[in-house]
Amino acid sequence: MFQNLNKYLVGCLLLIIFVSSAQSREYCDEALTFINEVTDETLSIINSSEFTKNQKKSNLSELLNKNADFETMGKIMLGKYARKLPDGMKEVYTDLIQKMLTKTIYDRLDNDEEEPDVTYAIVNDSCRSKGSKNKEFLVDGDVLKDDSRLASIRWWIIINKDQQYKVIDLTLAGVSLTLQKKDEFTSYLSNKSVSQLINNLSKKFD
């Protein structure tokens, strides 16, 4: 009897693992499709010779606003201080995070004016689940400069409450935008307030 029960439990466990693994692969395929579309649109803006710099920044801002979860990014950056963000300043803070990251990404990917014919490409080729709930994914790839590998790239993606894929972090050449800012912000907030941080960001990015 106990042997049959054990076989039944093992069978159920293997079935659960198989189903979970299949779901993970399906979600990862969707995450790869999502991020490839985002990168194609991003590079079409960055590499365009038809847009001015201000137009590129504006178009990139719209693209990121549609595909990134700046509210979650902002909370990650604040770390343990997120609970101290005043309700009346949440929208202002999230807007500043969007402006800051848009400028940072643009500055990192922008063509060098001294090399007007240089083009960039991003090839995302692998995905794995982060955690066990099939809600977070890490997508890895490479940034290419004129078909030569320039740097590694990693996207941290979540499925949000509306069941949409959203970017919450971008790591270029080993440097994470979100986690790097978390280190900076938590260090700043060790002896200053969240309101002071927002005022400081406003001077730089508003």
Stockholm file with secondary structure:
# STOCKHOLM 1.0

chainA/1-206         MFQNLNKYLVGCLLLIIFVSSAQSREYCDEALTFINEVTDETLSIINSSEFTKNQKKSNLSELLNKNADFETMGKIMLGKYARKLPDGMKEVYTDLIQKMLTKTIYDRLDNDEEEPDVTYAIVNDSCRSKGSKNKEFLVDGDVLKDDSRLASIRWWIIINKDQQYKVIDLTLAGVSLTLQKKDEFTSYLSNKSVSQLINNLSKKFD
#=GR chainA/1-206 SS CHHHHHHHHHHHHHHHHHHHHHHHHHHHHHHHHHHHHHHHHHHHHHTCSSSCHHHHHHHHHHHHHHHBCHHHHHHHHHGGGGGGSCGGGHHHHHHHHHHHHHHHHHHHHSCCTTCTTCCEEEEEEEEEESSSSSCEEEEEEEEEETTEEEEEEEEEEEECTTSCEEEEEEEETTEEHHHHHHHHHHHHTTSSCHHHHHHHHHHHHC
#=GC SS_cons         CHHHHHHHHHHHHHHHHHHHHHHHHHHHHHHHHHHHHHHHHHHHHHTCSSSCHHHHHHHHHHHHHHHBCHHHHHHHHHGGGGGGSCGGGHHHHHHHHHHHHHHHHHHHHSCCTTCTTCCEEEEEEEEEESSSSSCEEEEEEEEEETTEEEEEEEEEEEECTTSCEEEEEEEETTEEHHHHHHHHHHHHTTSSCHHHHHHHHHHHHC
//
